Every structure is written in structure tokens, then in C-alpha cells.
């Protein structure tokens, strides 16, 4: 697939996703979404199951065989969506990558990160990055800069992306930057730290000692209480 045809097909895929998403817009759902997520972009009011269905329908229309979306096409279309006008476009970008089984490149993460400004966009992208880390499509060194970012949302992303790989066995002690960001008091980061530790301990109770090594004795009390069980 040439660059020109990839761009044209990506634009068609992104347009199909946007049209499908907007077909499910519900103004009555907007106030609750804004209150819960506080995104900077306008909200259409699309429920998550309908949003996901719109992404899948558009992808099937452009790539009829399930899972056959070309990686370059998926990345290009997802980037167009991420930089779209609505909050739901960002979520659709992440859902498109997950449906295609395609990881973003390290350069894409750097280009997307400045737009992070709300809970759900961070968490959707975090799931994408977590899967990429598990599949070794991205390396921890590609993403370690998130841990020292000035943005609370980017530091939250760092913790959220660790949930799946640490649950699967990654040693928290081996994660660069985790010792600095795990006790971070900023609200989005603090909540992500609790989520990370809680999710991991449900699957791997033995990870408590590893987290203690990361935190030390002076860690935040809520996290230490979780580790003490």
C-alpha cells in the first residue's frame, strides 16, 4: 500500500468512524459525561458500547475481513481521530488501534500525549500502551519519559499502562521512574496508583513485596495499607 493510498484510505476510515459515532450522539448524555470526565474537547454524548460498535462497523466496512486492517492504515486513521474535534474521537482512536491489534509507535505517543486532559482518554490510551508493552511492540524505555512529565495526565498514563504488564508478571522494581511517580500526590496520579496496586494484587498477591521495595517505608499511607492487606 503506497503512502498516498494509505492516507486516502485512512481518511475514509476516520470519516466512517466519525459518521458512525455522531449517529449515536445523545445530547441528554452530555452533562453526565462532562461532569464525570471533564474533557477539554466538546462532548457528543455517545455511550461507550455504542462508540465501540461504531468503530467496529466502520472498520468492517473499510476492511471486510475481521482483523485485517493494515497497521499503517490503522495508525494513520487513529491519528486523524485523536486530533479530531470531539472527545469521543479520541476514544474511538484508541478503540480502533485495539480492534486492529496495532500498537502506536513511540513517536505517536509523544505526538498524542499533549492532548491528554481527561480521565477516560488517558485510560483508553493506557490500555493500548499496556497491550503494546506486553506484546513487546513498545519498550519501557520508549515511554519512561511519561513518568517525569510535568503533566498530571501523562504521569497518570504511565501508571495506567503498567496495569496489564505488571499483572502479567512484570516486576515493578524493574520499571524505570516508578519509584518517583507511584507516591505522586496529584489527584489523577494518586488514583491511578491505587488502581494499579489494587488490580495487580488481585492477580499477584506476591507483588506486594515488590511494591514495598519501590515505595520504601515512607510511601503514602493508602498504598501501604493496600500492601499490608
C-alpha positions, 0 to 999 in steps of 0.5 A: 500500500503506497503512502498516498493510498494509505492516507486516502484510505485512512481518511475514509476510515476516520470519516466512517468512524466519525459518521458512525459515532455522531449517529449515536450522539445523545445530547441528554448524555452530555452533562453526565459525561462532562461532569464525570470526565471533564474533557477539554474537547466538546462532548457528543454524548455517545455511550461507550458500547455504542462508540465501540460498535461504531468503530467496529462497523466502520472498520468492517466496512473499510476492511471486510475481513475481521482483523485485517486492517493494515497497521499503517492504515490503522495508525494513520486513521487513529491519528486523524481521530485523536486530533479530531474535534470531539472527545469521543474521537479520541476514544474511538482512536484508541478503540480502533488501534485495539480492534486492529491489534496495532500498537502506536509507535513511540513517536505517536505517543509523544505526538498524542500525549499533549492532548491528554486532559481527561480521565477516560482518554488517558485510560483508553490510551493506557490500555493500548500502551499496556497491550503494546508493552506486553506484546513487546511492540513498545519498550519501557524505555520508549515511554519512561519519559511519561513518568517525569512529565510535568503533566498530571495526565501523562504521569497518570498514563504511565501508571495506567499502562503498567496495569496489564504488564505488571499483572502479567508478571512484570516486576515493578522494581524493574520499571524505570521512574516508578519509584518517583511517580507511584507516591505522586500526590496529584489527584489523577496520579494518586488514583491511578496508583491505587488502581494499579496496586489494587488490580495487580494484587488481585492477580499477584498477591506476591507483588506486594513485596515488590511494591514495598521495595519501590515505595520504601517505608515512607510511601503514602499511607493508602498504598501501604495499607493496600500492601499490608492487606 
